[in-house]
């Protein structure tokens, strides 16, 4: 059948601007509709450049755009409420974006919120950080392939960033005064070469890790609650206690305010979570009723690594949970989404207690699975290990995991469950093939691939925890190959991701991690222990 043309083809852009490695499409209102590489199938950015301003009485009604177009520049001016705004896009060696606000009145103008609309295109991952006088915004394809679009703040201040835009306010304009902010955007070959002065590669730190920041004799450091050690050209900052801190670097350029978070140790986090779980509902006999396999994995880890105040009570709670979950599996009443976690718990409980019936249930249901899902490879590895320790053969289990891996084969690397199995089953001395590397590139991109800042919007904690665990399975030679692209090894990216999860979970753990996603996240970190 011959395809017919759409009766409503997409409108042609009013203006096209070109910079090295970059093409901008701009509509008649002066809004960027897409920004991408010249030959790329998908752009990095979608709609960008629409300015919205909120005054003390609400949003300002800015008038119709007045658009000026030159061969290498597009400028959009709007006015309303005594304010004139200008957004200018220009290209030469790169793409420059400049925003100007002008108070046209005789009175001070307070603007609690100034937002420049800035949206990444579908199929991309954004890593960004807004820190006052310094800011970065990097966009890469979700498959981790190809170059990266990197934006850096060159003048003015940016106080926030979210999935919809760059947050510039609050701004207070004196009568007849102007305020400006400017960015420069450029295309870099990969994440390794994406560098922004004065911004750290990560803001998530281990409890005993020192943050090394750019400094010097002309930089004043304000860091309440932190130990600060100034050096000739840098500043070393260390926290005595885990938590979120603010470090200000004050210089002639302005104040760079960095949000740095030191994560609690996993042992400490598990201890706090276990204590909260043990004060939950009980049976008439006084045995704690644990709510699901994820809670059980946390308690198992607490018992395995530390004695605890009452190991008998912990053991009773785990035995009750394991029996309940095993019955649910056999009765077909188990939550399908929780099956990998349940199998992992049953394997560990059988290993802990020597209960072969639990191991039989876990093995039987693993062999009955027909498709890989995230976490199933880790559960299968736990079952195999428990069988080895109990003197049972593992050939059938390993063969079934290999079959699931073959069925999940995906050259694009989209199948995280297949990647998990591939890493677990790959011989120790075998070199990672194209499919595994493609999967790791995609997985690394999903958590920022070492780019400066934080992924926007944040990755869900349970997904991030599983990602960090899978990245932790990568062998050192493969991790070093990825370092040539990311600027960090796979193990370092796994460490940063795990630290982020622990830091984000810290506030909720004391309450028993009632959020299911938080419980799954903590369980995934526990399963990732070596």
N, C-alpha and C positions, 0 to 999 in steps of 0.2 A: 504494500500500500504506500502511495506517495504521500509524505507528510505535507500538511497545509500550513501556510504561514499564519501566525497568530494575528487576529484582527486588531489587537492592541499591543504592538511591539513596545518594548521599554523605551522611554524617551532618551534621546541622545543628550549627553552632558553639554551644558552651555559652554563650559571651558575645560580644557585639558592642560595641566601644567606638568612639566617633566623635570625631574632632578635625577642625578646618577642612581640608577637602579630602582627608580620609583616613578610611578605615574599617578597623578591626582585627577579625579573626575569631580567637577564642581558644577552645581546646578545654577539656575538663573537667580536664585536667592542668595548665592554666594556660600552655600553650605557644601562641604566636601561630602560626596556620596560614596566614594570608595578611594582607597589608597592601596596600591599593590605593586608588585614587581611587573615589569613590562610584559613578560611572557607567562606569568603565573595564571593558573586556572582560577585560583581563589585569592581575593585581596586580604590584606592585613586588617584594614579598618573599614567600617561602614560609615554611617552618618556621623560627621564630626564638624564642630565649629559653631554650633548655634549657642549663643550666649543668653543666659537667663539671669536676672538680677532681682533680689528680694530686698525691699526697704523695710523700715521699722513697722510700716503699716501693711506689709504684704508685697506680693510680686509687683514689680514696676511694669507698666504697660508701655513697652518700647514700640515705636512706630514701625512702619513698613521699612524694609531694608533698602538702602541706597548703595548699589553695587557698582564699583569701578573695576574695570578689567584692563590690564596691560599685558604685554607679551609674556612677562614672567611674574605676574602678580595679580591677585584678586583681593579687593578690599571691600568690606561690608560695614556700613555705618548705620546706626539706628539711634533714635532719640526719644526720650519720654521721661516725665517726672523730674525734669531739671538735669537729667544725665544724658550724656552722649557716649555711645560705645563704638569702638572700632575693632574689628577683627581682620587681620591682614595675613594672607598666605603668600609667601614669595619663595621662589626657587632660584638657586644658583649652584653652589657646590652641594647644597642639601636643601631641605625644606624648612623654612623658618615660619613660625607662627607667632604673631604679636597681638596682644590684646591691650587696648587703651581705654580707660574710663576717665571722663572729664566732667567735673562738677560745674555746671553752667550757672549756678545760682549764687546768691550772696550769703547763703547759710550752709552750715556744715551738713554733709550728706552721709548718713550712716547706712551701710549696706551689709546686713548680717550674713547674707549668702550671695556669692557670685559663682556661677557654675558654667563652665565651658563644656557643652555636650561632646562626649568623646566615646565612641563605641567600637569595640573590636568586631570584626566580621565573624560570622559563624565559621566553625572549624579552626579556630585559633585559641591560643592560651595567652593571657596577659599576666605579666609579672611587673609590679609597680611599687613605688614607695614615694610618698610625699612627706618631706621633712623640712618645710619652711623654705629656706634659701636654696635648698637642693632638692631635686626630684628626678625620678626616672620612671619611664613607662616603656616596657619592651613587649613586642608582640611576635609570636612565632606560630608556625603552623602546628596543629595539634599532633601531627605525626612526627614532629621533631626534625623534619627534613628541610633543607634550604636555608636561606638567610633569615636574619632577624631584623625587624624594624625597631630602632631604638630612639626614643626621645629623651632629651635631657633639658632641664630648666636652665636657662642662661641668664635671666634677669627677673627680678621680682620675687614673689613667694607663692608657694602652693601648699595648702594646709591639709589636703585630703584627696582621696581618689576612690572611686567606686566603679561598678560595672557600667554606669551611665555617663560618667564625666569626671572632669578635673575640677576640684573644689578650691576656689581662689579666695573666698571670703573667710572671715569678715574683713571688710574694708571701710575705713572712715576717710572721707574726702573733705578737706578744708574748702572754703569758698573759692571757686575758680581754680582749683587745683586738679592736677592730672595724676593718674596712677597707671603703671604699665607692668606687664609681665610678658616674657618671651621664652619660647622653646626652640630647640633645633632638633630636627629629625633626620636620621641617616640610616642607611642600610649597611649592616655589618654581616660578614660571612657566616657567623655562628655565635652561639651563646658565649663561648670562651672569649671572644673579642668584644663583648658588650661591657664596657667599663664606664662608670660615671664617678667623677672625682668626689671624694668625701663621703660616698655612700658605701657601706659594707656589703659584701656579697650575701650575707645572711643576717637576720636580726633575731634568729632563734639559736640559743646557745646552751651548751651543757652547763651543769651547775658549777663545775670547777674550771670552765673555759674562760680565757681572757679575750675580750674584744679589742682588736687593734684598729684604731681609727686614725685618719690623717690629722695631723696637728702641726705644731711649730710655734715659734716665739710670738707670732701675731694672732694666735688662736687662744681664746679663754675657754676653759672647760667648766661647765656647771653640771654636776652629776650627783644629786642628793641620794644618799644611801649607798653609794658605790665607792670603791677604792680606785683612785685615779693616780696613774704613774706617767707623768709627761716625759717624753724623750725628745730628741732633737727635731724630728720630723713627723712624729706620731704620738698618739696617746694610748696607753693601755688601761683598760677599764675592767674591773672584776667585781662580782657581787658575792657577798658573804651568804646570802640567802636567795633561794629561787624566787622569781616574781618578775613583774613588768616594771621597767624603769625608763626614765627619760634622760637622755644625755644631750646637752646643748653645747654646740661648738660655735662660739661667737667670734666673728671676724668682721673686717670691713665689708665683706660681701653680704653680711647679714647673719642671722641665727639659723643654724642647721640643727633641728630638733629630732634626734633619732630615737625611735621606740625600740628598745632592746629588751628581750625577754629571756631570762635564765630559767630553764626547765628543771623541775624536780627529778631526782633519780627515779628510775622505774621501780626499784625496790621500795622506796618510800611511798610512791604512789600506790603500789599494790598493797602495802601494809595498811594505809589509810582506807582504801576501798574495802579490804577484807574486814577491817574492824567495823565499818558501817554495815556490811552485809550480814555480819553475825548478830546484829541487834534487830534483824527483821522478824517477820512472823514465824511462829513455831507450831509444831504439832502438839497435841495434848501431852505427849511425852516429853516435850521440851526440845525436840530436834528442830533446828532452823530449816525453814523451807526456802531454798534458793530459787530465785526466779530466772531459770533458763541456763543454758550451757555456758554462755559467756561469763555469767557470774561464777559458775563452777570452776572455769578455767582460772579465773583470778584467784579464787580461794585455794585451788590446787597449787598455784605458783607460790602463794604465801606460805603454804605448808611445806613445800619442797625446799624453799630457800631460807626459811627462818622457822624456828620452832613454834612461835606463837604462844599466847598465854594459855590456850586450852586446845591442844591438838586433838584430843578425843572428840570434843564438840565439833571441830572442823571436819574430822573424819566421818562422824555420823551424818553431818549435813551433806557431805559429798556422796556418801553411799546411798542416802535417800534420793538425792537428785539423779544419780546415775541409774538407779533402778527405775525411777519414774520415766526418764528419757528413753531407756532401753525398751520399756513396755510401749511407750508411745510410738517408737519406730516400728515395732513388731505389729502394732495395731493399725498402722497407717494413719496415725493421728498427729504425727510430728509436723512442725512448721517446716515446709520445704526450704525456705530461705535459711533456716538455722541448721540444716542437716550437716554441713561440713564442721561447724562448731561442735555439734553434738557428737559426731564421730571422733573428733579430736579429744573431747572430754572423756568419752568412753575408753579410748585407747590409753590415755594417761591414767585413768582410774584403774583399769585392769593392770597396768604396769605397776601402779602404786600398791595395790592390794593383792595382786595375784589372782583376781577373779576372772577365770578363763571364760565364763559365761558372757561377761561384758565384752571381752575381746571377740568372741564368736559373733555376737550381735553386730559389733562395729564392722567386722570383716564381711559378714553376709550383706549388709546394706551398702558397703562400699562396692562390692562386686556386682550389686544390682543397679548401680548408677549407670546411666547411658550417655551422659554429657557432663563435661567438666564445668564447674562453676568456681569462682574465686574462693580460695580456702580449701578446696577439695584435695589439692596436691599436698598441702601441709598436713591435712588430716590423714591422707594415705601414707605419708612418710611416718607419721606417728604410729599408725597401725602396724606398719612393717617393722618398726623398731620394737614395739611391744611384742610382736610375734617372735622376733629374733631372741629377745631376752627371755621369753618363755619356752624357747627351744622348738618353736614351730616353724614350718617352711614359709617363705615369703614369695616364692616364685609366682604363684597365681596372683597375688596382690600387685607385684611389680609389673607383671604382664598386662593386667587390666589397666593400670595407670598409663602404661605405654600405649595401649589401644585408645584410651581417652585422649591422650596427647596427640596421636595421629589423627583422630577425628576432629580435633580442634585446630589443626594446622591452618595457619592464615598468613600468607606472605606479607600482608600489610601490617601485621603485628597488632591488630585491634583486640585480639582475644587475650585478655590478661590471664584467664584461667589456664589457657594453653601455654602461655609464657611461663607461668608458675611451674607447671609440670615439666616443661622443657628444661628449666634450670635445675629442678630437683633430680631429673633422670639423666642429665647429660654426664657422660664420663668425666672424671676429674681433669684429665689431661686433654680433653677434646676442645678444639677451638670453636668459639661461637660462630654459627653460620649466619647468613644474611637474614633469615627469618627471626632468629633470636635478637640480633642487633636491631632490626626494625622494631620489634616489640619493645626493646629497652629504650630506644630513641623516643618512641611514643610515650612510654611510661615516664621517662625522665621529663619530657616536655610537660606532662600533666601536673608536675609539682615544681615547675619553673626552670628545670635544667640548669641550675646554678646561676641564673640571672639575678641581678641585684633586686632586692625587695621581696614582696610577698605576692602569691598568686591572688588575682582578683577576678571573680569573687573567690573566697577561700574554699578549698576542697573540703568536703565533708570529713569529719574526723575518722570515721570507720574506713572510708576509702583511702584516706591518706595513710592510716596505720597499715593497711594491707599493702599499699604501694611501698612503704618503707621496708616492710618485711620481705617483699619480693626483691627489691633492690639489694637487700642484705644477702641474698642468695648468690649474687653475681661473683664470679671468681675474680681474683686480682688482675690477671692479664686482660680480661674483657673490660673490667672497670677502668683500666688505664687507657685502653683504646677509646672508651667513651670520654675520658678526660680531654682528649684532643679536640672534642667538639663542645663539651660542657664547661671546661675549665676546672672541673672537680671530678673525682672518681665516683663510681657508683656507690661505694661504701660511704663516702662523705655525704653524698646526696641522701642516702638512706638515713644517716645519722641526723642530718638537719631536719628531715621530714619527721623522724621519730621524736626529736626534741620539740618540734612544733606541736605534735599531737599531745605530748605529755604536758606542755605548758597550757594548752587549751583545755585539757581535761582537769587540771589541778583544782579549779574552783568547784567543780561538780562532784569530784570523787568523794569528798567528805560526806556527801549526802547519799552515798551508796550508788552513785552513777545510775540514777533512775532513767535517764535518757537511753533508749535502746541503742542508738548510734554510738553513744559514749561507751557503753558496755562492750559493744562489738569492737570498738577501737582499742580499748584496754586489753581485751582478749587477743586481738591480733598482735599487739606488741609482745604479749606474753608468749605467743606461739613463735615469735621471731627470735626468742632468746637462743643463743648458740651454746 
